[in-house]
């Protein structure tokens, strides 16, 4: 049995980038890859992936099979205007809904929470989408 938090974040990153149909793909990064000092590029939209929790359940004979339910926060940050921000959030939700059923990589992907944090920011639009990615793993 292994943790699937990091592989889930990698998989979610590739799902978002590969299925983006809007004009400009935002900078999609995992939280532990962000190493910036100083000013950020305010012309580039960002989606920051942060695995929050992983619930592992055992099933099958002798506990050899595992069911992983990974919760990941998508921190969406834009800097242009509220229309562009709404487009980015809508595109992310569209991609997740279109990929609700996985193939061999994951079982399902679903939105479990969504809220805005615009009221706390100045010159930045911020939205958090919490998703659940469930993966079945056999030993």
FENCOR-V305016 format. One record per backbone hydrogen bond with DSSP energy under -1.0 kcal/mol. CO is the residue of the C=O (numbers start at 0). NH is the residue of the N-H. Records with the same first field share a line. If there is no record, write none. Layout:
# FENCOR-V305016
CO = NH ; NH
This chain:
# FENCOR-V305016
3 = 7
4 = 8
5 = 9
6 = 10
7 = 11
8 = 12
9 = 13
10 = 14
11 = 15
12 = 16
13 = 17
14 = 18
26 = 46
28 = 48
29 = 32
30 = 33
40 = 43
44 = 26
45 = 76
46 = 28
47 = 74
48 = 30
49 = 72
52 = 70
54 = 68
56 = 66
58 = 64
59 = 62
60 = 63
63 = 138
64 = 58
65 = 136
66 = 56
67 = 134
68 = 54
69 = 132
70 = 51 ; 52
71 = 130
72 = 49
73 = 128
74 = 47
75 = 126
76 = 45
77 = 124
80 = 84
81 = 85
82 = 86
83 = 87
84 = 88
85 = 89
86 = 90
87 = 91
88 = 92
89 = 93
90 = 94
91 = 95
92 = 96
93 = 97
94 = 98
96 = 99
99 = 108
106 = 101
107 = 133
109 = 131
112 = 129
114 = 127
116 = 119
117 = 120
124 = 77
125 = 116
126 = 75
127 = 114
128 = 73
129 = 111 ; 112
130 = 71
131 = 109
132 = 69
133 = 106 ; 107
134 = 67
136 = 65
